[in-house]
């Protein structure tokens, strides 16, 4: 899957991923109204609205991008109907040839991590039949519980040729509270980065590992150091755009080959129609606005090479 | 909710919680066969089997225990039908008067953490209507992303009078890899523990905070120190029984008042019928075996007071 991700990025000339993180406040009123008319003011309406909204965006941008990253929290908040919208979104994006990175940030121990890994990347056995559940291509993983929490994910990646991105240094303001704590003079995120490189070493694609890392765009100096600590690790970079990261900040995350990083934008794309710059598209043109925002983001990011 | 938890623990004389973590291999064959007959070898069959298995156990033990802790990974692995079994389990246990601790270990940043908090503890607004999704009483939270990842959960707890248990020191063998790293001579879990005490300080029930902590039974010395760092924090203690923690190990987690900790057992209860000790109950007596294991666990733990 890491090979397919690299190939998709090259083909589309786009080291970017669109975050499908649908807050209900992003969904155009005409879509929500239609859903409420059908389902009442219920979680079912929210799920239906979110799915329709996503489908519009995916149809408009899928030929320009290699991957999407649905943030499962935005679906989980709507309970079962939300999870159904998540499943439909994953399935639809895969049908469209997009790589799906489930932003689930799961992490537990032993058999529990294995259950998450099976549910999101692998399969479960029911009687004699192998059944796939959510079936994303990649997921994000939280490393706080250590190697025996992460290794069940790595095992499933190896078996299914799928991938994970492990949280190393996140983009939020208080990420430093624990991640930057100095251990023998070095910040914890460097220690985590070294583990990521080690976990990924025996699970390599052609040039990059199945085990990637998350490093926020808002900390380019740390990105530079982590790039060196994890040379074969694909870096998923959140925090571009709405969170304050700029294209100039992104250079250190890439290798000399122009690969090695994939930059996420969520709000900046899927809610572009609410920005002054794209207001001309109007609410009914929300999907076209998203497409234009993708084209602009590609131009902006490709400028650094 | 922390007051209700304490009250339930006192009333049942049981500082214990039963982990509803149904691996398919735990489910008696007659239950799985029935489900497969109805649904084929599908995720639907797995979800139906898990729900029936849970219901049997809950019916058998609910008068003896204050709380249950369903591990969501064990449901999530079965996709949407699994999540449906999770929802049914949560709803049923709450109807039975049990406190439900959703072991979800979620954690993200800002609006994403808020979405998890709303979906599991609070509500979402659809039009003019407040809709509740999974609606557990407590959930577990991963702190790796720092205060701005945790505070949205605390906000919802305050509003809804619910609670969280933040991972501080987990019970697994490699938990030390990051959690024990020395920061200015002190392990990271102590720093996290201090944050937990601080996050919980302005969100107090009668004697304990809405913000609890997870500290594994397998590290009693660390439990003793963390008990002092977080005197008003309820500690959820995994790792008793199957993972190796004994009753003697548990004393340091409690305060002088005999409160302040709640000990989890999962496999040891729900899969008791597979142990030699309870083999007499047979497969069809799996629920009665679970009840007996609960009674034995209560006796074992109450011995330390």
Interface residues (C-beta under 8 A of the other chain):
Chain A: X21 X23 X24 X32 X36 X40 X41 X42 X43 X45 X46 X71 X73 X74 X76 X77 X78 X79 X80 X82 X83 X84 X87 X105 X106 X107 X108 X109 X110 X111 X112 X113 X115 X116 X118 X119 X120 X124 X125 X126 X127 X128 X129 X131 X132 X133 X134 X142 X143 X144 X145 X146 X147 X148 X149 X167 X170 X171 X172 X173 X174 X175 X176 X177 X178 X179 X181 X182 X183 X184 X188 X191 X192 X195
Chain B: X21 X23 X24 X32 X36 X40 X41 X42 X43 X45 X46 X71 X73 X74 X76 X77 X78 X79 X80 X82 X83 X84 X87 X105 X106 X107 X108 X109 X110 X111 X112 X113 X115 X116 X118 X119 X120 X124 X125 X126 X127 X128 X129 X131 X132 X133 X134 X142 X143 X144 X145 X146 X147 X148 X149 X167 X170 X171 X172 X173 X174 X175 X176 X177 X178 X179 X181 X182 X183 X184 X188 X191 X192 X195
